[in-house]
Amino acid sequence: MHGPINRSIGHQQLGESVRGVQLSITLTNSSDVISVGSPITFVAVVKNLSTNIIDLEYTALPSDYDAVLTSATGKTYHIIDPPLVLRLHYVSSINPGEQNVRILSASVNKNIEAGNYALQAIRPFCFDVDKQWLKAKSNLIKIQVQ
């Protein structure tokens, strides 16, 4: 598995910059060992290090994020389920130098095989000036599913 590994809130690792926008995630679980059927809770931080305002569209938290577990063999599992009903719709702007913080929950469903995985979150955003939608990918966090 490639990329930065992060287990500490105090020392945030960031995902790769997309035109100055970065996403970081940090597990709030007390361990990086997760049992099948258990929830995973993590803090997601979108940092706007660009010189432009960015917009985040919200339809139903947590569906606005994608969280993916990837095994060493490349098998992937999307662990945030889409909502049954859209509950709201609004756009939140983040000014240059500011950040947006959310606490997200996901679950390790019973169809996920035991093993070692990398967790990565993905968040769409757009620049206010050109309305081009892009995706920020977070740092990778190693977890073990048992």
ROROVO-543053 format. One record per residue (C-alpha): residue in one letter; y, x, z. Coordinates in steps of 0.05 Angstrom, whole numbers, plus 32768, in hexadecimal, padded with zeros to 4 digits. Each point is the difference from the previous one (the first is absolute). Layout:
<nodes>
AYXZ/...
</nodes>
This chain:
<nodes>
M800080008000/H8044801B7FEE/G80467FF9801C/P802180078043/I7FDD7FE6803E/N80277FDD8037/R7FEC7FEA8046/S804180088025/I803B7FD08003/G802F80388017/H7FEF802C7FC4/Q80007FD27FC4/Q7FDE80167FC0/L801E7FDF7FC3/G7FE07FEC7FBF/E8017801D7FBE/S80497FF17FEF/V800C7FCD7FC9/R8048800B7FEA/G8013800F8048/V7FD87FC88021/Q7FC68011802E/L7FCD7FD88028/S7FDD8018803F/I7FCA7FE0802A/T7FE8800E8046/L7FC47FE08022/T800E7FDC8041/N7FB67FFC8011/S7FED80308037/S7FCA80207FD5/D7FF480107FB7/V7FB97FE48007/I80007FB77FEC/S7FC47FD18008/V7FED7FD27FC7/G80217FBC800C/S8038801E8029/P804B7FFE7FF1/I802B803B7FED/T80497FFE8014/F803280317FE4/V804A800C7FFD/A801C80047FB9/V804480207FF5/V80257FFD7FBE/K803580377FFE/N80387FFD7FCD/L801480487FF5/S801F7FF07FBC/T804A7FF57FF2/N7FF57FB87FEB/I7FF27FBE8024/I7FB77FEA7FFA/D7FE47FB98007/L7FBF7FEB8021/E7FE87FBB7FEE/Y7FDD7FD88036/T7FD27FC57FF1/A7FD28002803C/L7FF9803D802D/P7FCC80247FFC/S7FF07FEE7FB8/D803D80267FE7/Y7FDA80408010/D7FBD80167FE6/A7FD3802A802C/V7FC580247FE1/L7FC58024801E/T7FE380357FD2/S7FBD8022800D/A7FEF80487FEF/T7FDB7FE57FC3/G803E7FDB7FE8/K7FE97FB98013/T803C7FD68014/Y800B7FC4802D/H80407FD78005/I80057FEC8049/I803E7FD48003/D7FEE7FBA7FEA/P80327FD87FD7/P801C7FC38025/L7FE57FBB7FF2/V80477FE47FFB/L804280237FF1/R80297FF6803F/L8043801C7FED/H802480247FC9/Y803B802E8009/V801980457FEC/S801380348034/S802D80397FEA/I7FFC8047801C/N803E802B7FF9/P7FFC804A7FF1/G7FEA8026803E/E7FE27FC28022/Q7FB97FEA800C/N7FD77FC18007/V7FC97FFD8035/R7FC77FCE8003/I7FC17FF9802A/L7FC67FEC7FD4/S7FB97FE8800F/A7FC380057FD4/S7FB67FF9800C/V7FC280297FF1/N7FD57FC97FE3/K7FB480008006/N7FF880127FB6/I801F8045800E/E7FCB80358007/A80008030803B/G801C80457FF1/N803F802A7FFA/Y803D7FE47FDC/A8048800D7FF1/L80317FC7800E/Q803D7FF97FD4/A80357FCA7FFC/I80267FEC7FC2/R80437FDB7FFF/P80267FE77FC2/F804C80088000/C80387FFF7FCE/F804280227FF8/D803B7FD08006/V802480217FC5/D7FCA7FF87FCB/K7FCE7FCF801E/Q7FC6802C7FEB/W7FC37FF2802D/L7FDB803E8017/K7FC9800D8034/A80058030803B/K7FBE801C801A/S7FF980178047/N7FE2803E801E/L7FB47FFE800A/I7FE07FF58043/K7FB78014800B/I7FD77FCB8024/Q7FB77FF7800E/V7FDF7FBB7FF8/Q7FC27FF5802A/
</nodes>
